[in-house]
């Protein structure tokens, strides 16, 4: 089995599932038991200021208008924080300079610190055993190596195009009809 985590899955234009249309998924886990990832280019109608008010969290003023991301359709109220702060106790390293935290204890200091680069995702994408390999074989996804800089700093609205172009592919030349989901 080819290791897909950490890496980027890029939805092909013919992906019919609206949860994944033109998405870039940062793969967190991929093994015989299934796969899990976070969509990193779909913004929610929710900002950090909204999160701070609803959860009574202190948010750095520089971060208040930043959008929260829709990480995927599974458990849409579960939060995942991608960040670059090595000093957070509860963190899992994903790539050099990129960590994942999932607890409120980790979230609070990250949100208060305006210098930390972070993305907050609600929900995740999940696949059962062998499901993702089948979808890749059917042409629903492209795969490329993930980069911390793209995860933490890229504009979500242009990320899909940018990642495809970085692979040497012109997004306009991809087939946009047909295909199997």
N, C-alpha and C positions, 0 to 999 in steps of 0.2 A: 504494500500500500504506500503510495507516494505521500510524503508528509506535506500537509496543506496548512499546518499551523506552526508558527505564525506566518501568515501570507494574506494576500488580497484575492478575494473572489470578485470578479467583475461580471455583473449580469449582462448577458447579450441582449440586444434590442428586441429580439423575439420572445423574451421572457414575458409570459402572459400574466403571471401572478402579480397583482398590483402591490403586494408587500415588497417585491424585489425589483420592480421596473427601474432600470438604470441605477442600480445600487452598487456600492463598493462595500464589501463585507470584510472586516478584519477577522480572520479565523483565530479563535482562541484555543480550540481543542479539535483534534481529529484522530480517531482511533477506531478499533473494531466495534466499539459500543455506540458510535455515532459521532456527530460533529456539532460544534457550537461556534457562533461568531457574532460580531456586532456590526450592524450597518452604521457606517461612519459618514454618510453623506445625505441623510434625510433629516431635516430639522422638524421639530415639533412646534406646535403653536403655544409654546411655553418657554419662558426665559428663566434665568437664574433668579431674578427678582421674584418671579411667581413662585418658584421653588422655595426661596427663603421665607416668603410670607406664609405659604401653606405648611411648611415643616418647622417654622420658627428657627431658621438657621441664619447666621450672620454671613452676608455675602460681601466680598470686596466690591466697592463702588465701580471699579473698572470692569467688573464681570457682570453686573446686573442685567444689561441688555443682551448678553450672549444667549443664543438659542440652545436649548437642550435637544439632543438627538433622539430619534426613534431608532433604538438599537435592533428592533425586530418585533415580530408579532407574538412571540412567546413571553408570558409573564410581563405584560406591558407596564406594570407598576414596580418592577424590580429594577434597581439602579446599579449601574456599572460606571466606574470612573477610570478613564484612561488618562495618565498624567506622567510628568517627568520628574517628580519629586522623590528622590531616593531616600530621604529621611523619614518618610511615613512608615510606621511600623507594620501595618497590615497592607502588604503589597505583594504582587506576584510579577516577576520580571517577564516581559514578553519579547522585547527587542532591546538593544542598547539604547538607553535613555527613554524607555517606554515601560510603564508599569500599569497593572490593573489592581484596583481596590474596589471592595464591594460592601464595606461596612460604613455605618454612619460615623463611627469614630474616625475613620480615615477621611470621609467626605468633609466634615466640618473644618478641619484645618486647611484643607485644599481650597475650599471656597472662600475662606477668609484671606488667603494669600493671593494678592493680585498678580504676583510675579510667576506663579506656577502655571505652566501651560497644561490645560486639561480639556477633556471632552467628557460630558456626562450623557450617558445613554440610558434610556428607559426601555426595558425589554431586550430580548435577544433573538437570534435566528438559530433554529435547531433542526438537525436532520437525523433520522434513524440510521441504524447500521446499513451501510452500502447505498443509502439513498443519494448522497451527494456524488459519489463516484458515478452512479447511473446518470444523474443530471449533467455532469461534466461530459460524459461519453455521448450524451444526446446533443451536446453543443449549447447548453443553456448558460454555461459559465466559462469565463477565461480565468486563468490563474497567473499571478505574478508575485514576486517577493514584496513583502511589506516594508515600508520605511517609516520610522518614528516621526520624521519631520512631516510627512504627508498626513499622518494620523492626527497630530497635534496642531498643525499650523495651516493646512490647506483649506481653501474656501470650499465648504461642502457643496455649494451650488455648481462648482466647476470640476469637482474631484473626479467624477466618472470620466469626463472627456480627458482630463489631464493624465489620469492613470493609463488610459488606453493609448494616448499619444506617446507616453513614455515607453510603451511596449513596441513602438514603431508602427502602430496601426492608425490609420485615419478613421476616426469614428464615423464620418460621413459614408465611408465605403462598406460599413458593416450592413449585412442584410437585416432589414427591419420587418420582414413578414415571414410567416411560416414558422417552422420549428416546433419542437415539442417541449412542453413545460413539465 
